[in-house]
Amino acid sequence: MSTTHDSVEVDDSAPPPSPRRGRVRLRRAAVMAVPAGLLGATLMVLTAQGVLAAQFAISGMPFTVTADKLEGTGFEQFGGLDNMADNSPNAGDTGGQVLIITSAIKKATLTNLCQSVDLGGTNLLIRAGRGSNPVSASDLTTDSTIVQGDASFTNIEIGNDASTLDKAGVKGPIGVFSQQSDTVTINNLRQTNYATTAASFKLPGLHLSFSSDGC
């Protein structure tokens, strides 16, 4: 692309543009341009800023979640940004924003759940839902950068406008690419997450510990 330079009059009284604001607009444009599709057995979803899980300032420290199996009813996916607290040491050169993937599930169960966060030399490790007593959650949302597994859906719709979603009780921003289905099953689930919320979250057999190894 070429750019021509013409002489223009500049109003010196006008305030200088805000670099951060411009960066936010650019990132939002990028989100809307990237479809949240199914790539083989990998699920990728984008979330909308301030609508779902990230209604709080994220720490900017990713955590890993694995499960032998996730089963859900009422499934939605769509996209945007998460924001860190002002002056977060984890911001780096991102401007304190993370382009992420959000899944919303009305009701979910997870078998053999493992969650770990790297604290620098050691991992905070959480395990729950082993055997015949899986973890259960309602109105579950996860903000992720990677979601992997062997996935299957019933009555899936791909390419919806996020503002028209109705499977998980959440509506996203107008004009954002999304998808939804009546049910979702993911075997050998692995996620890199930045935020999770749920209306209820039951963890039978909860075990929290520090470990040299993560999930």
N, C-alpha and C positions, 0 to 999 in steps of 0.2 A: 504494500500500500504506500502510495506517495503522498507527501504533504506539501502544500504550497504555502508560502509565507507572504502575506500581503500587509501593507501598512494600515494600521488601525489606530484610532484615537483611544487612549486609555483614560478612564476616570480615576485619578489618583485618590479620590475620596472614598472609593469603594473598598470595603474590607477585603483582605486577602482570603482566598478560598481555604477551607479547612481540609488538610490532607487526610485526616481520619475519616471525615464524612465521605470523601470521594472514594476511599478504600472500601467503606461499607457498601456503597452503591455498586462498586465493581464486583464485590463478592456476592451480593444478592443477584446480580445479573448472571454470574457464573452458575449459581444454584439453579436458576430457572432454566438454564441451557443444558443441564445434565439430567437425562432421564434416569429414574430409579428403577431399573429393569432387573430381570433375572439373568444372570450370567452363569449358565450351567447350573451347578449346585450351590452357587454363591448368591446370597440375598444382599442387596444394597439399597438403602433407603435414605432419603434426605429429610431433615426436620425443619420446621419453620421457627424462626426466632421468636421467643416469648410466648409460644402457643402451648407447647407440651412440657416435656420434662424440664427444659432449661428456663424455668421461670425464676431461677436463682442463679447467682454467679457461680460458675463451675470453678473448681480448683485448677483445672488445666493439667491434672495428673491422670493419665488414662489407667483403666483397670481392666483386667481380663476376666471374662465369664465363660465357663464351659458347662455343658450338660449333655448327658447321654441322649436325652430326648426332650424336646419342647412340644407341647400340644396346646393350641389356642383356638378359641372361637371368637369371631369378630376381630378381623385383622386389617390394619391400615398402615400405609407408609407414605411419607412425603418429606419435603426438604427445606433446609435453611442453615442457620448459624447458632452456635452457642457462644456466650461471652464470659470471660473471666472477670474477676474483681479488678478495679482500677489499680494500676501499678503492680500487678501480679508478677512475681519473679519467674513464673512459668510461661509468660507471654511470648518471649523470644522476639522474633520479627513478624509475628502474626497480627500485631495490633490487639492482642488479647481475644482473638476470635478463632473458633475452630469450625470448619466446614464438616458437618456431621450427618449421620444417618439415624432417623428415628423410626422405630416400630411402635405402633399402638395396638394392644391386644385387650379385648374386653375381659376375657377370662383365660388364664394360662396355668399350666402345670409344667414343672421342670424336674426331671429325674436325675439324681446324682449331680446336684448343682455345686460348682466350685467357683469362687471369686477370689482374685488376688490383685493386690496393688504393690508395685515395686517402690519401697521406701528408701532405696539406695543401700544396697548390701544385704537387705533382708526383705521378705515379703509378708504382708499381712494377709493371712489365708482364712477363708471362710468356706466351710463345707456344710451341706444340709441336703435333706430329701433323698437319702439313700434307701435302697430296697423298695418296699411296697408303699412307702409314705413320701410321695413327691412334694416338692415345694409348690405352693399354690399362690396365685396373685390375681387381683381384679384391677381393672383399669391400669394395666401395666404399660409404661412407656420406657424405652431405652434410647439414648442418644449415642450412636456408635460411629466409628470410622471404618470398621470392618465387621461383617457378619458372614460366617461361613457355615456350611453344613449340607446335608442331603435333604432338600425341601420338597414338600408337596402341598397343594392347595385344592380347595373345592370352590367352584364358582368364582374364579379370580377375574378381576377387571383391571386392566392395565392401561394407563393413560388418562385417568380421571383428572378433572380439575380438583385440587385439594379442598376447595370450599364446598364441594358436593358430597364428600365422603359421609357414609352413614353406617358403617359396619361396627365401629368401636365407640361410637358416641362422640367423636371428635371431628371438628371441621377445621381444615387448614386455610391458609391464605389463598385468595383468588388468584388464578393464573399460574399456580405451582403444579408441576407434574406429580402424579401420585398413583397408587394402586391399592386395591383392597380385595379381600376374599372372605367367604363365610368361615372357613377354617384354615389353619396352617399347622403343619407338622414338620419339624426339623430334627433329624437325627444327627448325632455328633456335632452339636452346636458349639461354635466358638465365636466370641465377640470381643472386640476392643471397644470399650465404652468410656464415655465421659460423664454420663448422668443416667440415673434411673429413678423413676417415681412409680408409686402404686397406691391405690386407695386402700388395699389390704395386701399384706405380704406375710405368709405363714411359712416358717422354716423348721419343720420337724427334724430333730436330731442335730440341731445347730452345734457346730464346733468351730471355734475361733482360735487361731494360733499364729505364731510367727514361724516362718520357714525359709530355708535357703532357696527353695524352689517354689515357683508359682504354678498356676494351673496349666 
